[in-house]
Protein backbone atom coordinates (compact mmCIF):
# COMPACT_ATOMS: atom_id res chain seq x y z
CA UNK A 1 0.00 0.00 0.00
CA UNK A 2 1.30 3.44 -0.83
CA UNK A 3 0.55 5.83 2.00
CA UNK A 4 3.35 8.30 1.36
CA UNK A 5 2.78 12.04 1.43
CA UNK A 6 4.13 13.62 -1.73
CA UNK A 7 2.93 15.81 -4.55
CA UNK A 8 3.72 13.08 -7.07
CA UNK A 9 1.58 10.50 -5.26
CA UNK A 10 -1.40 12.85 -4.99
CA UNK A 11 -1.08 12.69 -1.18
CA UNK A 12 0.33 16.09 -0.28
CA UNK A 13 1.33 17.11 3.22
CA UNK A 14 -1.07 19.81 4.46
CA UNK A 15 1.39 22.59 3.52
CA UNK A 16 1.27 21.52 -0.13
CA UNK A 17 -2.49 21.01 -0.23
CA UNK A 18 -4.29 23.92 -1.86
CA UNK A 19 -6.20 25.81 0.81
CA UNK A 20 -4.22 24.69 3.87
CA UNK A 21 -0.71 25.98 3.21
CA UNK A 22 0.71 25.69 6.72
CA UNK A 23 3.41 23.46 8.11
CA UNK A 24 2.09 23.00 11.61
CA UNK A 25 -0.83 20.81 12.60
CA UNK A 26 -2.02 22.41 15.84
CA UNK A 27 -2.21 20.44 19.11
CA UNK A 28 -5.66 18.85 18.86
CA UNK A 29 -5.94 18.77 15.05
CA UNK A 30 -6.09 15.67 12.91
CA UNK A 31 -5.96 15.10 9.17
CA UNK A 32 -9.03 13.58 7.59
CA UNK A 33 -11.47 13.78 4.72
CA UNK A 34 -14.56 15.91 4.33
CA UNK A 35 -16.46 13.29 2.33
CA UNK A 36 -16.46 9.66 1.29
CA UNK A 37 -15.55 10.86 -2.22
CA UNK A 38 -12.45 12.65 -0.90
CA UNK A 39 -11.41 9.49 0.98
CA UNK A 40 -11.84 7.41 -2.17
CA UNK A 41 -9.71 9.87 -4.15
CA UNK A 42 -6.90 9.45 -1.61
CA UNK A 43 -6.98 5.64 -1.33
CA UNK A 44 -7.37 3.15 -4.15
CA UNK A 45 -10.23 0.66 -3.76
CA UNK A 46 -7.74 -2.18 -3.33
CA UNK A 47 -5.97 -0.21 -0.57
CA UNK A 48 -9.26 0.38 1.25
CA UNK A 49 -10.10 -3.33 1.02
CA UNK A 50 -6.68 -4.26 2.47
CA UNK A 51 -7.12 -1.77 5.30
CA UNK A 52 -10.60 -3.08 6.16
CA UNK A 53 -9.30 -6.66 6.06
CA UNK A 54 -6.52 -5.60 8.44
CA UNK A 55 -9.12 -4.29 10.90
CA UNK A 56 -9.28 -0.59 10.05
CA UNK A 57 -12.71 1.04 10.00
CA UNK A 58 -14.03 4.05 8.16
CA UNK A 59 -15.80 6.27 10.67
CA UNK A 60 -17.53 9.60 10.57
CA UNK A 61 -16.34 12.00 13.26
CA UNK A 62 -18.14 15.16 14.30
CA UNK A 63 -15.84 18.09 14.73
CA UNK A 64 -14.74 21.51 13.65
CA UNK A 65 -12.89 21.84 10.35
CA UNK A 66 -9.97 24.20 10.93
CA UNK A 67 -8.45 24.09 7.43
CA UNK A 68 -9.89 22.84 4.15
CA UNK A 69 -7.60 21.61 1.37
CA UNK A 70 -8.26 20.17 -2.04
CA UNK A 71 -7.32 16.63 -0.91
CA UNK A 72 -7.88 16.66 2.87
CA UNK A 73 -9.06 18.65 5.85
CA UNK A 74 -7.62 19.44 9.25
CA UNK A 75 -10.14 19.17 12.06
CA UNK A 76 -10.58 19.08 15.80
CA UNK A 77 -12.88 16.27 16.98
CA UNK A 78 -15.96 17.47 18.86
CA UNK A 79 -14.88 15.99 22.22
CA UNK A 80 -11.46 17.66 22.00
CA UNK A 81 -12.82 21.07 20.94
Order of alpha helices (4+ residues) and beta strands (2+ residues): beta-alpha-alpha-beta-beta
